Amino acid sequence: MVSLLFDQSRLIVNVWHHHANNQARHVLLNHRRLLNPLIADNQSTLAEACIPGTQTTVCLPNLPHERSPNGLSYTEDTLNAELTRFLSAVEPTEEFAPPIVGCKAIIAPHAGYSYSGPAAAWAYKSIATTGIKRVFILGPSHHVHLRGCALSVCSTYRTPVGDLPLDLDVVKELRDTGKFDDMSIDTDQKEHSIEMHLPYVRKVFESSADITIVPVLVGALSQQKEREYGAILAPYLEREDTIFVISSDFCHWGTRFGYTFYYSKPLPSDAPSVNLSTRRSGPAPAANHPIHASISDLDHEAMQLLAIPSGSGSARAAHDGFAAYLQRTENTICGRHPIGVLLGALTALEEGKGEPARSASIKWVRYEQSSQCFNVGDSSVSYASAFVTL
């Protein structure tokens, strides 16, 4: 049994290793992740090796450097205040009046809060918390190569704003399918795509003492594998007491990401795309269509494909369209596989693999970029938030 605990500036991990002689070792690991600009680019600072029986220090949520020059960590008060500010800044409109009745999932970014926290708030504001007892968190793997999905071996995560126990019964049910690997403690410590959602989940369910979570690390899956895992998870998504959080940033643009895709004209257009970092001929970025506008077009093209029913009409069609789009553009959407698993689950429910057949809707409510790119030497990461109803 493992307890993974966020304790202000440290992540304390209590690991019980059971040997053949049924004796247990207690391993205490300390974990600390700086919430710094690197996290905005889906990178974590380097961690020391996790050696059983030793104390290990790595990086965990701290205030951004520009706001905390003395390096002080988040406390319960500071983190709670920041999340409250982000959520309070979400203003309802005629088209978006949160919380959304029937919200079954959200798609939200996982960068440092100073980058994507405001955008993520739009997704979390969508959640109608009444009656929800369980939150699945599907995050992409940034540190280990997985051909499938993996589960945590922890029993509890502790954030500065409160504990989040894992639903161990559901974790066991998933493990018993034989389709899931287990995350190592080292992987669990390093993976920010799940970590960055924990305080938000605890915050929006602050009045729910019995809320539990099911973290799922999603590997580099084929579209068929996304559908297979989606079918496994569909019965849980269908439960009235369960909601899913799909963790994803959108385009990572710049030479340091190895991605400089550029639409030479605003969409819709038949003009060919250009790789600006290798361009030897063809159009340079136009003054009336700067790079950041092309990135927005690129991201919104994906968002439109995923917008059920207005985009593709069904979850299966959205999945096919999204896969074709990714193959054509190679857009660096880091949570493309968790999104694919969600689409697989929605397809299973829409096509009657649950009782009764359900009809899904995905609505995007926010889009932001970490900065605006004007030349090939610039870089940015995009953040998009959506809610899903059935």
Beta strands, then each sheet from edge to edge (+ up, - down):
strand 1: 2-7
strand 2: 10-18
strand 3: 24-31
strand 4: 103-108
strand 5: 134-140
strand 6: 149-151
strand 7: 154-159
strand 8: 162-165
strand 9: 180-182
strand 10: 212-218
strand 11: 242-247
strand 12: 252-253
strand 13: 261-263
strand 14: 273-275
strand 15: 361-369
strand 16: 380-389
sheet 1: 3+ 2- 1+ 7+ 8-
sheet 2: 9+ 6+ 10- 5- 11- 4- 16+ 12-
sheet 3: 9+ 6+ 10- 5- 11- 4- 16+ 15-
sheet 4: 13+ 14-
end
